[in-house]
């Protein structure tokens, strides 16, 4: 068993990185029990992208897409946040390295959900998202093997 297989078994999480841009959870996520809160962050760079354009369409518990952006010239660990195919900002630079590494290795799938909307606040506090790791839905593969 190689390292990647070992870590997959430990985390029991899927290999596929979330690329869905829907406000619904990915197909393999049907219940809240499949989501594990990793962290919560305010969206960085909200005023520099399409944040203001889509703010009126956002609702609490809408899903956002997390997209790795390793070629970002300011931060090679950057994780872009999209709402309905529009970039609204990034996970804060000081918080993205662990998630970026897990995404790059294909060990965990993450989704974001809008936790807080404050249109009247400053741009850096308008939208807060929760980052959730998805639990893999696996059937038990443990079986007794007597060696016969």
C-alpha positions as a Markdown table, in Angstrom:
| # | Residue | x | y | z |
|---|---|---|---|---|
| 1 | Unk | 0.0 | 0.0 | 0.0 |
| 2 | Unk | 1.5 | 3.4 | -1.0 |
| 3 | Unk | 1.2 | 6.6 | 1.0 |
| 4 | Unk | -1.7 | 7.9 | -1.0 |
| 5 | Unk | -3.8 | 4.8 | -0.5 |
| 6 | Unk | -2.9 | 4.7 | 3.2 |
| 7 | Unk | -4.0 | 8.3 | 3.7 |
| 8 | Unk | -7.2 | 7.7 | 1.7 |
| 9 | Unk | -8.1 | 4.9 | 4.0 |
| 10 | Unk | -7.4 | 7.0 | 7.1 |
| 11 | Unk | -9.4 | 9.9 | 6.0 |
| 12 | Unk | -12.1 | 7.9 | 4.2 |
| 13 | Unk | -12.6 | 10.8 | 1.8 |
| 14 | Unk | -13.0 | 11.0 | -2.0 |
| 15 | Unk | -10.2 | 11.6 | -4.5 |
| 16 | Unk | -12.1 | 14.0 | -6.6 |
| 17 | Unk | -11.7 | 17.8 | -6.0 |
| 18 | Unk | -15.0 | 19.6 | -6.1 |
| 19 | Unk | -15.6 | 21.5 | -9.3 |
| 20 | Unk | -19.4 | 22.0 | -9.1 |
| 21 | Unk | -20.7 | 25.5 | -9.4 |
| 22 | Unk | -24.2 | 24.8 | -8.2 |
| 23 | Unk | -25.9 | 26.2 | -5.1 |
| 24 | Unk | -26.8 | 22.6 | -4.3 |
| 25 | Unk | -24.4 | 20.2 | -2.7 |
| 26 | Unk | -22.4 | 17.8 | -5.0 |
| 27 | Unk | -24.3 | 14.7 | -6.0 |
| 28 | Unk | -22.4 | 12.5 | -3.5 |
| 29 | Unk | -23.4 | 14.8 | -0.7 |
| 30 | Unk | -27.0 | 14.1 | 0.2 |
| 31 | Unk | -27.1 | 14.8 | 4.0 |
| 32 | Unk | -25.5 | 17.0 | 6.6 |
| 33 | Unk | -23.8 | 13.9 | 8.0 |
| 34 | Unk | -21.6 | 13.9 | 5.0 |
| 35 | Unk | -20.2 | 17.3 | 5.7 |
| 36 | Unk | -17.5 | 18.0 | 8.3 |
| 37 | Unk | -16.8 | 21.7 | 9.1 |
| 38 | Unk | -13.1 | 22.4 | 8.6 |
| 39 | Unk | -13.1 | 26.2 | 9.2 |
| 40 | Unk | -14.9 | 29.5 | 8.5 |
| 41 | Unk | -13.5 | 32.5 | 6.8 |
| 42 | Unk | -14.6 | 35.9 | 5.4 |
| 43 | Unk | -14.0 | 36.0 | 1.6 |
| 44 | Unk | -10.9 | 38.0 | 0.8 |
| 45 | Unk | -10.8 | 40.2 | -2.3 |
| 46 | Unk | -14.5 | 40.5 | -2.4 |
| 47 | Unk | -14.5 | 44.0 | -3.9 |
| 48 | Unk | -11.9 | 43.1 | -6.6 |
| 49 | Unk | -13.9 | 40.5 | -8.4 |
| 50 | Unk | -17.7 | 39.8 | -9.0 |
| 51 | Unk | -18.7 | 39.9 | -5.3 |
| 52 | Unk | -20.9 | 43.0 | -5.6 |
| 53 | Unk | -22.5 | 41.7 | -8.8 |
| 54 | Unk | -23.8 | 38.5 | -7.2 |
| 55 | Unk | -24.3 | 39.7 | -3.5 |
| 56 | Unk | -28.0 | 40.2 | -4.1 |
| 57 | Unk | -28.4 | 36.6 | -5.4 |
| 58 | Unk | -26.6 | 35.0 | -2.4 |
| 59 | Unk | -28.5 | 33.3 | 0.4 |
| 60 | Unk | -27.4 | 31.6 | 3.6 |
| 61 | Unk | -26.5 | 28.0 | 3.0 |
| 62 | Unk | -25.9 | 28.4 | -0.7 |
| 63 | Unk | -22.9 | 26.4 | -1.9 |
| 64 | Unk | -19.8 | 28.0 | -3.4 |
| 65 | Unk | -17.1 | 26.3 | -5.4 |
| 66 | Unk | -13.5 | 26.1 | -4.2 |
| 67 | Unk | -10.9 | 26.0 | -7.0 |
| 68 | Unk | -7.2 | 25.6 | -6.6 |
| 69 | Unk | -5.1 | 28.3 | -8.3 |
| 70 | Unk | -1.5 | 27.2 | -8.1 |
| 71 | Unk | -0.4 | 29.5 | -10.8 |
| 72 | Unk | -1.5 | 32.6 | -8.8 |
| 73 | Unk | 1.4 | 35.0 | -8.9 |
| 74 | Unk | 0.7 | 36.4 | -5.5 |
| 75 | Unk | 0.1 | 33.1 | -3.7 |
| 76 | Unk | 0.9 | 29.6 | -5.0 |
| 77 | Unk | -1.5 | 28.1 | -2.4 |
| 78 | Unk | -4.4 | 30.3 | -3.5 |
| 79 | Unk | -8.0 | 28.8 | -3.4 |
| 80 | Unk | -10.5 | 30.8 | -5.4 |
| 81 | Unk | -14.1 | 31.0 | -4.3 |
| 82 | Unk | -16.8 | 31.1 | -7.0 |
| 83 | Unk | -20.5 | 31.6 | -6.7 |
| 84 | Unk | -22.5 | 30.6 | -9.8 |
| 85 | Unk | -19.4 | 30.6 | -12.0 |
| 86 | Unk | -18.4 | 34.1 | -10.8 |
| 87 | Unk | -15.2 | 34.6 | -8.8 |
| 88 | Unk | -16.0 | 36.4 | -5.6 |
| 89 | Unk | -12.6 | 36.2 | -3.9 |
| 90 | Unk | -10.3 | 33.8 | -2.1 |
| 91 | Unk | -9.8 | 31.9 | 1.1 |
| 92 | Unk | -7.4 | 34.1 | 3.2 |
| 93 | Unk | -3.7 | 33.5 | 2.3 |
| 94 | Unk | -2.7 | 32.9 | 5.9 |
| 95 | Unk | -5.3 | 30.0 | 6.2 |
| 96 | Unk | -5.1 | 28.2 | 2.8 |
| 97 | Unk | -2.0 | 26.1 | 2.9 |
| 98 | Unk | -3.3 | 22.9 | 4.6 |
| 99 | Unk | -6.5 | 22.9 | 2.4 |
| 100 | Unk | -4.4 | 23.5 | -0.7 |
| 101 | Unk | -2.0 | 20.6 | 0.0 |
| 102 | Unk | -4.9 | 18.2 | 0.6 |
| 103 | Unk | -6.6 | 19.3 | -2.6 |
| 104 | Unk | -3.4 | 19.0 | -4.6 |
| 105 | Unk | -2.8 | 15.5 | -3.3 |
| 106 | Unk | -6.4 | 14.5 | -4.1 |
| 107 | Unk | -6.9 | 13.3 | -0.6 |
| 108 | Unk | -10.0 | 15.4 | 0.4 |
| 109 | Unk | -12.8 | 17.1 | -1.4 |
| 110 | Unk | -14.0 | 20.4 | 0.0 |
| 111 | Unk | -17.1 | 22.5 | -0.5 |
| 112 | Unk | -18.0 | 25.9 | 0.8 |
| 113 | Unk | -21.3 | 27.1 | 2.2 |
| 114 | Unk | -22.4 | 30.7 | 2.8 |
| 115 | Unk | -22.6 | 31.1 | 6.6 |
| 116 | Unk | -23.0 | 34.8 | 7.0 |
| 117 | Unk | -24.2 | 37.7 | 4.7 |
| 118 | Unk | -23.8 | 41.2 | 5.9 |
| 119 | Unk | -24.3 | 43.6 | 2.9 |
| 120 | Unk | -24.1 | 46.7 | 5.1 |
| 121 | Unk | -20.6 | 45.8 | 6.4 |
| 122 | Unk | -17.2 | 46.7 | 4.9 |
| 123 | Unk | -16.3 | 44.6 | 1.9 |
| 124 | Unk | -13.9 | 42.3 | 3.8 |
| 125 | Unk | -16.8 | 41.3 | 6.2 |
| 126 | Unk | -19.7 | 41.0 | 3.8 |
| 127 | Unk | -19.6 | 37.2 | 3.2 |
| 128 | Unk | -18.4 | 34.5 | 5.5 |
| 129 | Unk | -18.1 | 30.9 | 4.2 |
| 130 | Unk | -17.8 | 27.6 | 6.0 |
| 131 | Unk | -15.3 | 25.2 | 4.4 |
| 132 | Unk | -16.5 | 21.6 | 4.7 |
| 133 | Unk | -14.7 | 18.4 | 4.1 |
| 134 | Unk | -16.8 | 15.7 | 2.5 |
| 135 | Unk | -17.0 | 12.3 | 4.0 |
| 136 | Unk | -16.7 | 9.4 | 1.6 |
| 137 | Unk | -19.7 | 7.1 | 1.5 |
| 138 | Unk | -18.0 | 3.7 | 1.5 |
| 139 | Unk | -19.5 | 0.3 | 2.0 |
| 140 | Unk | -17.6 | -1.7 | 4.6 |
| 141 | Unk | -14.8 | -3.5 | 2.8 |
| 142 | Unk | -13.6 | -5.4 | 5.9 |
| 143 | Unk | -14.0 | -9.1 | 5.6 |
| 144 | Unk | -12.6 | -12.1 | 7.3 |
| 145 | Unk | -10.0 | -13.9 | 5.2 |
| 146 | Unk | -8.9 | -17.2 | 6.7 |
| 147 | Unk | -6.3 | -17.6 | 4.0 |
| 148 | Unk | -7.8 | -20.8 | 2.7 |
